[in-house]
Amino acid sequence: MNVARYLVQGVDVWLNNPRRPYEASGTSGMKAAVNGVLNCSILDGWWVEGYALDPNAGWAIGHGETYPDPNYQDYVESQSLYDILEKQIIPTFYERSIDNVPHDWVRRMKICMRVLAPVFNTNRMVREYAEKLYVPAYRRGQALLADSMEKGIRLAHDKDYLRSKWGGIKVLGVHTSGNGHYKVGESLQVESLVELPDLKPDHVRVQIYSGSIVGAGDEIENPQIIDMTHTREVAPGRHLFTGRIECRSSGRQGFALRIIPGLKDLATPFEPGLILWN
């Protein structure tokens, strides 16, 4: 804390370039911003949100893309950093008028403090931790402990049972409406036949994971996640689920189905560590 006090008073650029996604949060960069220090950082941790508020408040290294080869990712982001230093940071800092003041740099400092300081501060941190994490966790804990831990015991048994049956879950078929070509504003219906051996439909959540397709690997970018509705049991253990995708943007679009636990009282559906993709 004492070293940081001197650092944020004595530097002009706060450089932060760990490998994504290993930036925990970036509170040092927030502290620097409050003191008018411009951040130059990868798009990870707080800077994803901070840079999006106003790109004039600092600089972003890369575009947030991730590569399978970490060494190649290092190379790409190092080239991005050198380019920013050479063409943006250094010229802006040394471009001065007759008064020897870098006016564009000072303008950025003011934007940095005006835009970022009200959003990234301890008041918000404590409030969001309390509202989103601590209070809900306390209430959930009290509910699971009530009546001699009735709900907690039932949830533990349900998770064990779900794990024992998870391997038998299968997506038997997927059907969509239309011919594969849609206009923005239209929608398509998705139907999926799912085999749930010795399980009830409310044991699971069948979801559509849809969005724009990018890259050679046909990855889905900026997905929307849609819960499908259980329609009926078409045969013993075989259930029909339906959902609808709204076409919000043009270009190549795609979707995948995923099945996650649907048990009540879970802190998160990913708590049991179970997921099935199709």
Backbone hydrogen bonds, N-H to C=O, Kabsch-Sander energy under -0.5 kcal/mol:
donor,donor_aa,acceptor,acceptor_aa,energy
5,R,1,M,-1.6
6,Y,2,N,-1.1
7,L,3,V,-2.2
8,V,4,A,-2.6
9,Q,5,R,-0.6
10,G,6,Y,-1.0
10,G,7,L,-0.9
11,V,7,L,-0.9
14,W,38,L,-2.8
15,L,13,V,-0.8
16,N,40,C,-2.2
22,Y,19,R,-2.4
24,A,22,Y,-0.7
29,G,26,G,-0.5
30,M,26,G,-1.6
31,K,27,T,-2.5
32,A,28,S,-2.2
33,A,29,G,-2.2
34,V,30,M,-2.0
35,N,31,K,-1.0
35,N,32,A,-0.7
36,G,33,A,-2.0
37,V,32,A,-2.5
38,L,12,D,-1.5
39,N,57,A,-0.7
40,C,14,W,-2.6
41,S,59,W,-2.0
42,I,16,N,-1.8
43,L,61,I,-0.7
44,D,42,I,-1.9
46,W,25,S,-3.2
47,W,44,D,-1.2
48,V,45,G,-0.9
49,E,46,W,-0.7
50,G,46,W,-2.7
51,Y,47,W,-2.6
52,A,48,V,-1.0
53,L,49,E,-1.2
54,D,50,G,-1.0
57,A,54,D,-2.2
58,G,55,P,-1.1
59,W,39,N,-2.8
61,I,41,S,-2.7
62,G,60,A,-0.7
73,Q,69,D,-2.1
74,D,70,P,-2.3
75,Y,71,N,-1.9
76,V,72,Y,-2.7
77,E,73,Q,-2.5
78,S,74,D,-2.2
79,Q,75,Y,-2.3
80,S,76,V,-1.9
81,L,77,E,-2.4
82,Y,78,S,-2.6
83,D,79,Q,-2.1
84,I,80,S,-2.3
85,L,81,L,-2.7
86,E,82,Y,-2.5
87,K,83,D,-2.6
88,Q,84,I,-2.2
89,I,84,I,-2.4
90,I,85,L,-2.2
92,T,88,Q,-2.0
93,F,89,I,-2.3
94,Y,90,I,-2.2
95,E,91,P,-1.2
96,R,94,Y,-1.0
97,S,101,V,-1.2
100,N,97,S,-2.2
103,H,101,V,-1.7
106,V,102,P,-2.4
107,R,103,H,-2.4
108,R,104,D,-2.0
109,M,105,W,-2.1
110,K,106,V,-2.3
111,I,107,R,-2.2
112,C,108,R,-2.8
113,M,109,M,-2.2
114,R,110,K,-2.7
115,V,111,I,-2.9
116,L,112,C,-2.0
117,A,112,C,-0.7
117,A,113,M,-0.9
119,V,116,L,-1.1
120,F,116,L,-2.8
121,N,119,V,-0.9
125,M,121,N,-2.0
126,V,122,T,-2.8
127,R,123,N,-2.2
128,E,124,R,-2.9
129,Y,125,M,-2.4
130,A,126,V,-2.2
131,E,127,R,-3.0
132,K,128,E,-2.7
133,L,128,E,-0.5
133,L,129,Y,-1.6
134,Y,129,Y,-2.8
135,V,130,A,-2.6
137,A,133,L,-2.4
138,Y,134,Y,-2.4
139,R,135,V,-2.6
140,R,136,P,-2.6
141,G,137,A,-2.4
142,Q,138,Y,-2.4
143,A,139,R,-2.2
144,L,140,R,-2.4
145,L,141,G,-1.6
146,A,142,Q,-1.2
149,M,145,L,-1.7
150,E,146,A,-1.5
150,E,147,D,-0.5
151,K,146,A,-0.5
152,G,144,L,-1.4
153,I,149,M,-2.8
154,R,150,E,-2.2
155,L,151,K,-2.7
156,A,152,G,-2.1
157,H,153,I,-2.2
158,D,154,R,-2.6
159,K,155,L,-2.4
160,D,156,A,-2.0
161,Y,157,H,-2.5
162,L,158,D,-2.6
163,R,159,K,-2.4
164,S,160,D,-1.8
165,K,161,Y,-1.3
166,W,162,L,-1.3
167,G,163,R,-0.5
168,G,165,K,-1.7
169,I,166,W,-1.8
170,K,195,E,-1.5
172,L,170,K,-0.8
172,L,193,L,-2.6
173,G,193,L,-1.2
175,H,191,E,-2.8
177,S,189,Q,-1.9
182,Y,180,G,-0.5
185,G,247,C,-3.0
186,E,183,K,-2.3
188,L,245,I,-1.9
190,V,243,G,-3.2
191,E,175,H,-3.2
192,S,241,F,-2.7
193,L,173,G,-2.5
194,V,192,S,-0.6
194,V,239,H,-3.1
195,E,170,K,-3.3
196,L,194,V,-0.6
196,L,237,G,-3.4
199,L,196,L,-1.5
203,H,200,K,-2.0
204,V,201,P,-1.3
205,R,260,I,-2.8
207,Q,205,R,-0.6
207,Q,258,R,-3.0
208,I,226,I,-3.0
209,Y,256,A,-3.1
210,S,208,I,-0.6
210,S,224,Q,-2.3
211,G,254,G,-2.1
212,S,221,E,-1.1
213,I,252,R,-2.2
214,V,219,E,-2.9
218,D,215,G,-1.4
219,E,214,V,-2.1
221,E,212,S,-3.2
221,E,219,E,-0.5
224,Q,210,S,-3.0
226,I,208,I,-2.5
226,I,224,Q,-0.6
228,M,206,V,-3.3
229,T,242,T,-3.5
231,T,229,T,-0.5
231,T,240,L,-3.2
232,R,240,L,-1.0
234,V,232,R,-0.7
234,V,238,R,-1.4
235,A,238,R,-1.4
238,R,235,A,-2.7
239,H,194,V,-3.0
239,H,237,G,-0.5
240,L,232,R,-2.9
241,F,192,S,-2.7
242,T,229,T,-2.5
243,G,190,V,-2.3
245,I,188,L,-2.6
246,E,244,R,-0.5
247,C,186,E,-3.0
247,C,245,I,-0.5
248,R,246,E,-1.0
254,G,211,G,-2.4
256,A,209,Y,-1.8
258,R,207,Q,-2.2
259,I,276,L,-2.6
260,I,205,R,-2.2
262,G,203,H,-2.9
263,L,203,H,-0.5
266,L,263,L,-0.9
271,E,268,T,-2.1
273,G,270,F,-1.1
276,L,259,I,-2.0
278,N,257,L,-2.6
